[in-house]
Amino acid sequence: MAIGFPHNLGRFLGMKEMNKKEYWKLVLIVWFITGIPVMLAASSNGLITRMLFGPQLFKIEPWKADLAAPILSYEIGGIPMQTLYVMGLFAATLSTLAGMVMIMSANVTRDIITLWGPKTKDKTLIRLSYFLIALFLFLHFYWTCKIPPELLSVFMGLAAMGLGAIFCFVTAVSYYWKRATKWGAFWTVIYGTLATLAGGYFVFTKKVIGMGTMEWILLGGCFILFFGVSLITKPPSKELIDSLFAKK
């Protein structure tokens, strides 16, 4: 998500060409704002909660150790602190979903409709975007109301893992590896999508693997397919490589 959202927003809003100094300044700002809190949360919350509750933490059904952060917030400040934590969690979740809805709508109109029909009128694309936004919002609203809040948590977890595994290679690695091909990216996306759906079934329904195991399966499969298929398929033309990668 962290890779996909700026990429899409920059593409549609228009991003000026940055020099190296501006680029690394942006990287440091993003890391300072998001990286440090994430590292602190990931490294401290689970450790402190495990020290307080020990093995009992893993006996809480159905979420087990995933409840470390809300339980810790309750121990620190009672119901008021836990309320603030839950409010922040859902604010982050819903803002992410809102971004996903906008990007899904824009990707359909920009990457599919415009590609198939380059002469499609702007008014038609805008009206189609309105419809798609309403459709995606309705689907999220329906399922969240039908099974709250478990489905929302599962959806966000699977979306983060699936998108992270896919776009780590399709987007991030493709910025630097010139041998990447469209077929490598295509089969990586297909595998990542199907593996996420299947993994969700085995994690939450069958409960035969954990989220950590599922993430390694996603990353490993996407890694093998992205590099393997790219290496055995026809490489991009020199003209395309020259147009995508600036010469030093």
N, C-alpha and C positions, 0 to 999 in steps of 0.2 A: 504494500500500500504506500509506504513511504517513498518508493521509487515510482510507482504508477501515477499517483496523484499529481506531483509536481510536473511529471513528464506531460500528462494530458493538459493540465492547466497552462503550462508554458506554451504548448503547441497551439492551443485555441486562443489564448489571450495575446500571444506574441511576446517573445522574450528577446531582449537585446543581446547582442554578442558580448560575452564577458571576457575580460582578460584573466590571466592566471591569478593575479592578486585579488580581484573581485570574486573569483570562483572559490578560492580557499577561504576567503573571509565568510562567504555564504556557508561553506561546509562547517566551519568552526562555530558559527552562530547556531546552525541547526543542531550540531552535536551538543553544544552547551545547553540549549533549551530542552532538547528531547533526550539526548544520550545519557547525560548525568542522572536525571530522575529515573529513567528506565533501569540503569545499572544499579542505582541505590535500591529501587523497589525490588528488583529481581534478586539481588544478593542479600539484602537485609531482612525483608519481610518474611520470607520462607525460613531463614535461619533462626530468627528470633522466635517465630511462632513454634517452630519445631523444638526449640529449647524450653518453651513454656509448657507445651502440651505433649511432647514426645510422640510415641507411636499412636496415641489416641487420635491424632490428627488424621490419620489415614483410615480411620474407621467411620468417618462421617459420610454417610451415603446421601446423594449419589456423587457428590463433587469431591469428597475427600480433601486432599491437600490444596485444591484450588480455592478453598475457603480460608486460606491462611491470612490473606490481607483483610477481609471484612472482620474476621475474628480478632485479629490484632488491633484493628481500629476500635473495636468494642472494648477491649481490655484497656486501651489507653484512655479513651474518653467517654465510654459508655454509649448510650443510644445517640446523643447528639453527634459525637465523632463518627459513629458508624453511619448515621444519616448523611453527613457531609461526604463521607467516602462513597456511598452508593450514588448520591447525586452526581458527584464528579465522574464516577464510572459510567453512568448512563448518559451523561452529557457527552463524554468522549465517544461512547458507542454510537449514539444517535447522530452526532456530527459526522462520524465516519460513514454511517449508512447514508446520510444525506449527500455526502460527497460521492459515494458509490452510485447513487441514483442518478446524479447529474452526469457523471462520467459514462455510465452505461447508456444513457440516452444520447449523449453526444457521440459516443463511439458508433452507435447504430447509424445515426444520420451522417456522420462524417466519414466513417471507414467502410460502411456497407452501401448505403443509399447513394452517396456522392460518387463512390467508386463505380457502381453499376450504372448510375445515371448522372454523369457529370453536368448535364444541362438542367437538372432539377432546380426549380425556382427556389429562392431563399424563403419565400413565404410558405411554401410547401414543407420545407425542412423545419422551419420554426414550428408550424402547426403539428408536424409529426413529433417533434421534441416535446411539445406540451402533452400530447397523448401518451408518449412513452414514460414521461415523468409521472403522470397520474397512474399509469398501469403499474410501474415498479413500486410506487408508494402504496398502492392498494394491496399488492401482493405481500409486502412487508407488514403492513398494518393488519391484514387478515390473519397471517400466521402468528404474529406476535400476540394478537388478541386471543387466538385460539389456544395457544400453549405458552402463556407467559410465566416467568421470564426465562424458562429453561431454553426454549427454542432460540431466543435472541442470543443467549450466551453461546449456545452450540453453533449458531450461524456465524457469529463473529469469530469464534475460535477457528472454525473450519475455513472461513474466508481468509483470515490472516495467514494460516498455514499454507493453504493452497496457493494464494496469490504470491506469498513470499517465496515459495519454492519455485514457482513458474517464472516470475519476473526477475528473480535473482540472476537467472541465466538469459532469458529472452531479452530483457532490457539492459540490465547492468553489464553482463559479460559481453553482449553484442556491441556495446560502446567501445570496447577495446580489442576484441578478437576479430580480426578481419576474415577469418576462415569460416565464420558462422554462416549458415545457409537458412533459407526460408523453410526448408523441410525439417531441419533440426529444430527450429522454433515451433513449427506446426505440431510435430509429434510430442514436443515437450508440453505444449499447452493441452493437447488431447490427453496425454498421460496424467498430467497434474490434475486436470478436472476429474477424470474418472477415478484416479487414486484417492482424491479427496472425498468423493462421494462414497466409495467403497470403504475407505478408512473410517469415515463417520459411522457407517453401519457396524463395523467390527469394534469400534471404540465404545459407542454409546448404546448399541443394541445387544450385540453379542458379548461385549466387554472381555475380549480375548487379548487385546493389545492396549497399550496406553497412548496418551497423546505424544509423549516423547518418542516412542517407537514409530508412531505414524509419521512424525516429522522427518525422521531419518529415512524412512521409506520414500517419502515424497522427494526429499532433497537428493537421495541417491539415484532414484529413477530418473528425475529430471536431468541430473548431471550426466548420466550414461547416455540418455537419448539425445540431449542437446549436442554433446561433443561427438558421440558415436555417429549419429545420422548426418551431422554436418561434415564429418570427415569422409563419409562414403558417398556423399552426393556432390553434384557439380558445384564448384565454388562460385562466388559472385564474380562478375566480369571486372576486369581492371578499370574500366570506365566508371562502373558503379562504386568501386572501392575508392577511386580518386575523388569522386563527388561526395562521398560520405566522410572520408578521413582527410583532414587537412594535412598537407605536406609540411614537414618541419623545415 
